[in-house]
């Protein structure tokens, strides 16, 4: 293991010594169709027995992805908005599920997206909503259970209570404001150690890793490979599918 991974190894050994196990889960956004990058992600996660949740864009996908994922038992499909279209006003942060359109229009698209992905991925589908850009108007959230969504997945600390459970991500491996490729190994390891420290202190939320296979460079792929190697067989780590975490 490279020296940059030593802080994570020490933290995981601390968990092991305390007889504790950290829960991790993996979410990858923007899947639409089979691509070489998706194949690489499926191979990497499969070889390491890492359950994968793919946030699929309903309005842009079709039968090809459904057929490809039908044979991937370790994959779960979630609803990534409708078409990943920005409807926010100029100068505002990008948002598809926002207040710029009538709620009935937005909710109608989400209903359609859920039904479509449920049909395309009958054995892989889980009714979890992943808003594009991790943003959704708060006024829409109470209506999600009525559309048959079981959970909402955004970025950051999960909110307790409310009309629907949260299953969030916490560490994003992409440098969106710089290279738009993988972030530095040292920085990501430090974030993972910080998240583990927070969980050790009492936060029971699973740690969510966020990836975007379509924009990964070799830095991103190398980090994922090293992370899986460091954690997949460590006794203090358990990578879990989204469905198991929602039942916990």
Secondary structure, 3 states (H helix, E strand, C coil): CCHHHHHHHHHHHHHHHCCCCEEEEEEEEEECCCCHHHHHHHHHHHHCCCCEEEEECHHHCCHHHHHHHCCCCCEEEEECCCCCCCCCCCCCCCCCECCCCCHHHHHHHHHHHHHHHHHHCCCCEEEEECCHHHCECHHHHCCCHHHCCCEECCECCCCCCCCCEECCECEECECCCCCCCECCHHHHHHHHHHHHHHHHCCCCCCEEEEECHHHCCHHHHHHHHHHHHHHCCCCCEEECCHHHHHHC
